[in-house]
Amino acid sequence: MSIKSRLGKLSLEQPIEHFITDQAQHNRFELLPITLRHIAAVETLPLLHGTLLTVC
């Protein structure tokens, strides 16, 4: 989402940090902690159209 917003492909009415916090509370989502182990695991994800597939 941050990348889309920065590229102008996603328009948000508030800073992304506030948007995500508000939406998580509104939709009863729990934000999960991301550890170094999770970040390192991204290297093992398959390439999709020449780029890494990431979940946002």
Phi and psi restraints in degrees (range 20) as a CNS / XPLOR table:
assign (resid 1 and name C) (resid 2 and name N)
       (resid 2 and name CA) (resid 2 and name C) 1.0 -61.4 20.0 2
assign (resid 2 and name N) (resid 2 and name CA)
       (resid 2 and name C) (resid 3 and name N) 1.0 -42.5 20.0 2
assign (resid 2 and name C) (resid 3 and name N)
       (resid 3 and name CA) (resid 3 and name C) 1.0 -65.6 20.0 2
assign (resid 3 and name N) (resid 3 and name CA)
       (resid 3 and name C) (resid 4 and name N) 1.0 -46.5 20.0 2
assign (resid 3 and name C) (resid 4 and name N)
       (resid 4 and name CA) (resid 4 and name C) 1.0 -59.2 20.0 2
assign (resid 4 and name N) (resid 4 and name CA)
       (resid 4 and name C) (resid 5 and name N) 1.0 -43.1 20.0 2
assign (resid 4 and name C) (resid 5 and name N)
       (resid 5 and name CA) (resid 5 and name C) 1.0 -62.8 20.0 2
assign (resid 5 and name N) (resid 5 and name CA)
       (resid 5 and name C) (resid 6 and name N) 1.0 -45.1 20.0 2
assign (resid 5 and name C) (resid 6 and name N)
       (resid 6 and name CA) (resid 6 and name C) 1.0 -64.7 20.0 2
assign (resid 6 and name N) (resid 6 and name CA)
       (resid 6 and name C) (resid 7 and name N) 1.0 -33.9 20.0 2
assign (resid 6 and name C) (resid 7 and name N)
       (resid 7 and name CA) (resid 7 and name C) 1.0 -81.0 20.0 2
assign (resid 7 and name N) (resid 7 and name CA)
       (resid 7 and name C) (resid 8 and name N) 1.0 -4.3 20.0 2
assign (resid 7 and name C) (resid 8 and name N)
       (resid 8 and name CA) (resid 8 and name C) 1.0 82.4 20.0 2
assign (resid 8 and name N) (resid 8 and name CA)
       (resid 8 and name C) (resid 9 and name N) 1.0 12.8 20.0 2
assign (resid 8 and name C) (resid 9 and name N)
       (resid 9 and name CA) (resid 9 and name C) 1.0 -94.6 20.0 2
assign (resid 9 and name N) (resid 9 and name CA)
       (resid 9 and name C) (resid 10 and name N) 1.0 -3.5 20.0 2
assign (resid 9 and name C) (resid 10 and name N)
       (resid 10 and name CA) (resid 10 and name C) 1.0 -142.3 20.0 2
assign (resid 10 and name N) (resid 10 and name CA)
       (resid 10 and name C) (resid 11 and name N) 1.0 122.1 20.0 2
assign (resid 10 and name C) (resid 11 and name N)
       (resid 11 and name CA) (resid 11 and name C) 1.0 -104.7 20.0 2
assign (resid 11 and name N) (resid 11 and name CA)
       (resid 11 and name C) (resid 12 and name N) 1.0 121.6 20.0 2
assign (resid 11 and name C) (resid 12 and name N)
       (resid 12 and name CA) (resid 12 and name C) 1.0 -115.0 20.0 2
assign (resid 12 and name N) (resid 12 and name CA)
       (resid 12 and name C) (resid 13 and name N) 1.0 144.8 20.0 2
assign (resid 12 and name C) (resid 13 and name N)
       (resid 13 and name CA) (resid 13 and name C) 1.0 -83.6 20.0 2
assign (resid 13 and name N) (resid 13 and name CA)
       (resid 13 and name C) (resid 14 and name N) 1.0 -6.2 20.0 2
assign (resid 13 and name C) (resid 14 and name N)
       (resid 14 and name CA) (resid 14 and name C) 1.0 -146.5 20.0 2
assign (resid 14 and name N) (resid 14 and name CA)
       (resid 14 and name C) (resid 15 and name N) 1.0 164.8 20.0 2
assign (resid 14 and name C) (resid 15 and name N)
       (resid 15 and name CA) (resid 15 and name C) 1.0 -55.5 20.0 2
assign (resid 15 and name N) (resid 15 and name CA)
       (resid 15 and name C) (resid 16 and name N) 1.0 145.6 20.0 2
assign (resid 15 and name C) (resid 16 and name N)
       (resid 16 and name CA) (resid 16 and name C) 1.0 -57.3 20.0 2
assign (resid 16 and name N) (resid 16 and name CA)
       (resid 16 and name C) (resid 17 and name N) 1.0 -36.2 20.0 2
assign (resid 16 and name C) (resid 17 and name N)
       (resid 17 and name CA) (resid 17 and name C) 1.0 -59.7 20.0 2
assign (resid 17 and name N) (resid 17 and name CA)
       (resid 17 and name C) (resid 18 and name N) 1.0 -43.4 20.0 2
assign (resid 17 and name C) (resid 18 and name N)
       (resid 18 and name CA) (resid 18 and name C) 1.0 -70.1 20.0 2
assign (resid 18 and name N) (resid 18 and name CA)
       (resid 18 and name C) (resid 19 and name N) 1.0 -40.2 20.0 2
assign (resid 18 and name C) (resid 19 and name N)
       (resid 19 and name CA) (resid 19 and name C) 1.0 -59.2 20.0 2
assign (resid 19 and name N) (resid 19 and name CA)
       (resid 19 and name C) (resid 20 and name N) 1.0 -48.9 20.0 2
assign (resid 19 and name C) (resid 20 and name N)
       (resid 20 and name CA) (resid 20 and name C) 1.0 -66.0 20.0 2
assign (resid 20 and name N) (resid 20 and name CA)
       (resid 20 and name C) (resid 21 and name N) 1.0 -42.1 20.0 2
assign (resid 20 and name C) (resid 21 and name N)
       (resid 21 and name CA) (resid 21 and name C) 1.0 -60.9 20.0 2
assign (resid 21 and name N) (resid 21 and name CA)
       (resid 21 and name C) (resid 22 and name N) 1.0 -47.8 20.0 2
assign (resid 21 and name C) (resid 22 and name N)
       (resid 22 and name CA) (resid 22 and name C) 1.0 -61.5 20.0 2
assign (resid 22 and name N) (resid 22 and name CA)
       (resid 22 and name C) (resid 23 and name N) 1.0 -45.6 20.0 2
assign (resid 22 and name C) (resid 23 and name N)
       (resid 23 and name CA) (resid 23 and name C) 1.0 -67.3 20.0 2
assign (resid 23 and name N) (resid 23 and name CA)
       (resid 23 and name C) (resid 24 and name N) 1.0 -37.4 20.0 2
assign (resid 23 and name C) (resid 24 and name N)
       (resid 24 and name CA) (resid 24 and name C) 1.0 -62.3 20.0 2
assign (resid 24 and name N) (resid 24 and name CA)
       (resid 24 and name C) (resid 25 and name N) 1.0 -43.7 20.0 2
assign (resid 24 and name C) (resid 25 and name N)
       (resid 25 and name CA) (resid 25 and name C) 1.0 -67.4 20.0 2
assign (resid 25 and name N) (resid 25 and name CA)
       (resid 25 and name C) (resid 26 and name N) 1.0 -45.8 20.0 2
assign (resid 25 and name C) (resid 26 and name N)
       (resid 26 and name CA) (resid 26 and name C) 1.0 -61.3 20.0 2
assign (resid 26 and name N) (resid 26 and name CA)
       (resid 26 and name C) (resid 27 and name N) 1.0 -40.3 20.0 2
assign (resid 26 and name C) (resid 27 and name N)
       (resid 27 and name CA) (resid 27 and name C) 1.0 -96.8 20.0 2
assign (resid 27 and name N) (resid 27 and name CA)
       (resid 27 and name C) (resid 28 and name N) 1.0 7.0 20.0 2
assign (resid 27 and name C) (resid 28 and name N)
       (resid 28 and name CA) (resid 28 and name C) 1.0 58.2 20.0 2
assign (resid 28 and name N) (resid 28 and name CA)
       (resid 28 and name C) (resid 29 and name N) 1.0 40.4 20.0 2
assign (resid 28 and name C) (resid 29 and name N)
       (resid 29 and name CA) (resid 29 and name C) 1.0 -89.1 20.0 2
assign (resid 29 and name N) (resid 29 and name CA)
       (resid 29 and name C) (resid 30 and name N) 1.0 147.8 20.0 2
assign (resid 29 and name C) (resid 30 and name N)
       (resid 30 and name CA) (resid 30 and name C) 1.0 -107.6 20.0 2
assign (resid 30 and name N) (resid 30 and name CA)
       (resid 30 and name C) (resid 31 and name N) 1.0 122.6 20.0 2
assign (resid 30 and name C) (resid 31 and name N)
       (resid 31 and name CA) (resid 31 and name C) 1.0 -76.3 20.0 2
assign (resid 31 and name N) (resid 31 and name CA)
       (resid 31 and name C) (resid 32 and name N) 1.0 126.3 20.0 2
assign (resid 31 and name C) (resid 32 and name N)
       (resid 32 and name CA) (resid 32 and name C) 1.0 -91.0 20.0 2
assign (resid 32 and name N) (resid 32 and name CA)
       (resid 32 and name C) (resid 33 and name N) 1.0 144.3 20.0 2
assign (resid 32 and name C) (resid 33 and name N)
       (resid 33 and name CA) (resid 33 and name C) 1.0 -70.7 20.0 2
assign (resid 33 and name N) (resid 33 and name CA)
       (resid 33 and name C) (resid 34 and name N) 1.0 140.0 20.0 2
assign (resid 33 and name C) (resid 34 and name N)
       (resid 34 and name CA) (resid 34 and name C) 1.0 -107.6 20.0 2
assign (resid 34 and name N) (resid 34 and name CA)
       (resid 34 and name C) (resid 35 and name N) 1.0 125.7 20.0 2
assign (resid 34 and name C) (resid 35 and name N)
       (resid 35 and name CA) (resid 35 and name C) 1.0 -105.9 20.0 2
assign (resid 35 and name N) (resid 35 and name CA)
       (resid 35 and name C) (resid 36 and name N) 1.0 171.2 20.0 2
assign (resid 35 and name C) (resid 36 and name N)
       (resid 36 and name CA) (resid 36 and name C) 1.0 -58.2 20.0 2
assign (resid 36 and name N) (resid 36 and name CA)
       (resid 36 and name C) (resid 37 and name N) 1.0 -35.5 20.0 2
assign (resid 36 and name C) (resid 37 and name N)
       (resid 37 and name CA) (resid 37 and name C) 1.0 -60.9 20.0 2
assign (resid 37 and name N) (resid 37 and name CA)
       (resid 37 and name C) (resid 38 and name N) 1.0 -41.2 20.0 2
assign (resid 37 and name C) (resid 38 and name N)
       (resid 38 and name CA) (resid 38 and name C) 1.0 -65.2 20.0 2
assign (resid 38 and name N) (resid 38 and name CA)
       (resid 38 and name C) (resid 39 and name N) 1.0 -42.8 20.0 2
assign (resid 38 and name C) (resid 39 and name N)
       (resid 39 and name CA) (resid 39 and name C) 1.0 -62.8 20.0 2
assign (resid 39 and name N) (resid 39 and name CA)
       (resid 39 and name C) (resid 40 and name N) 1.0 -43.1 20.0 2
assign (resid 39 and name C) (resid 40 and name N)
       (resid 40 and name CA) (resid 40 and name C) 1.0 -64.0 20.0 2
assign (resid 40 and name N) (resid 40 and name CA)
       (resid 40 and name C) (resid 41 and name N) 1.0 -32.0 20.0 2
assign (resid 40 and name C) (resid 41 and name N)
       (resid 41 and name CA) (resid 41 and name C) 1.0 -66.6 20.0 2
assign (resid 41 and name N) (resid 41 and name CA)
       (resid 41 and name C) (resid 42 and name N) 1.0 -21.7 20.0 2
assign (resid 41 and name C) (resid 42 and name N)
       (resid 42 and name CA) (resid 42 and name C) 1.0 -58.1 20.0 2
assign (resid 42 and name N) (resid 42 and name CA)
       (resid 42 and name C) (resid 43 and name N) 1.0 -32.0 20.0 2
assign (resid 42 and name C) (resid 43 and name N)
       (resid 43 and name CA) (resid 43 and name C) 1.0 -61.5 20.0 2
assign (resid 43 and name N) (resid 43 and name CA)
       (resid 43 and name C) (resid 44 and name N) 1.0 -22.8 20.0 2
assign (resid 43 and name C) (resid 44 and name N)
       (resid 44 and name CA) (resid 44 and name C) 1.0 -91.6 20.0 2
assign (resid 44 and name N) (resid 44 and name CA)
       (resid 44 and name C) (resid 45 and name N) 1.0 -4.3 20.0 2
assign (resid 44 and name C) (resid 45 and name N)
       (resid 45 and name CA) (resid 45 and name C) 1.0 -70.1 20.0 2
assign (resid 45 and name N) (resid 45 and name CA)
       (resid 45 and name C) (resid 46 and name N) 1.0 146.8 20.0 2
assign (resid 45 and name C) (resid 46 and name N)
       (resid 46 and name CA) (resid 46 and name C) 1.0 -68.7 20.0 2
assign (resid 46 and name N) (resid 46 and name CA)
       (resid 46 and name C) (resid 47 and name N) 1.0 151.2 20.0 2
assign (resid 46 and name C) (resid 47 and name N)
       (resid 47 and name CA) (resid 47 and name C) 1.0 -77.4 20.0 2
assign (resid 47 and name N) (resid 47 and name CA)
       (resid 47 and name C) (resid 48 and name N) 1.0 140.2 20.0 2
assign (resid 47 and name C) (resid 48 and name N)
       (resid 48 and name CA) (resid 48 and name C) 1.0 -126.1 20.0 2
assign (resid 48 and name N) (resid 48 and name CA)
       (resid 48 and name C) (resid 49 and name N) 1.0 113.3 20.0 2
assign (resid 48 and name C) (resid 49 and name N)
       (resid 49 and name CA) (resid 49 and name C) 1.0 56.4 20.0 2
assign (resid 49 and name N) (resid 49 and name CA)
       (resid 49 and name C) (resid 50 and name N) 1.0 37.2 20.0 2
assign (resid 49 and name C) (resid 50 and name N)
       (resid 50 and name CA) (resid 50 and name C) 1.0 83.9 20.0 2
assign (resid 50 and name N) (resid 50 and name CA)
       (resid 50 and name C) (resid 51 and name N) 1.0 1.1 20.0 2
assign (resid 50 and name C) (resid 51 and name N)
       (resid 51 and name CA) (resid 51 and name C) 1.0 -129.4 20.0 2
assign (resid 51 and name N) (resid 51 and name CA)
       (resid 51 and name C) (resid 52 and name N) 1.0 162.3 20.0 2
assign (resid 51 and name C) (resid 52 and name N)
       (resid 52 and name CA) (resid 52 and name C) 1.0 -72.0 20.0 2
assign (resid 52 and name N) (resid 52 and name CA)
       (resid 52 and name C) (resid 53 and name N) 1.0 138.5 20.0 2
assign (resid 52 and name C) (resid 53 and name N)
       (resid 53 and name CA) (resid 53 and name C) 1.0 -79.9 20.0 2
assign (resid 53 and name N) (resid 53 and name CA)
       (resid 53 and name C) (resid 54 and name N) 1.0 123.2 20.0 2
assign (resid 53 and name C) (resid 54 and name N)
       (resid 54 and name CA) (resid 54 and name C) 1.0 -126.0 20.0 2
assign (resid 54 and name N) (resid 54 and name CA)
       (resid 54 and name C) (resid 55 and name N) 1.0 148.8 20.0 2
assign (resid 54 and name C) (resid 55 and name N)
       (resid 55 and name CA) (resid 55 and name C) 1.0 -99.6 20.0 2
assign (resid 55 and name N) (resid 55 and name CA)
       (resid 55 and name C) (resid 56 and name N) 1.0 129.2 20.0 2
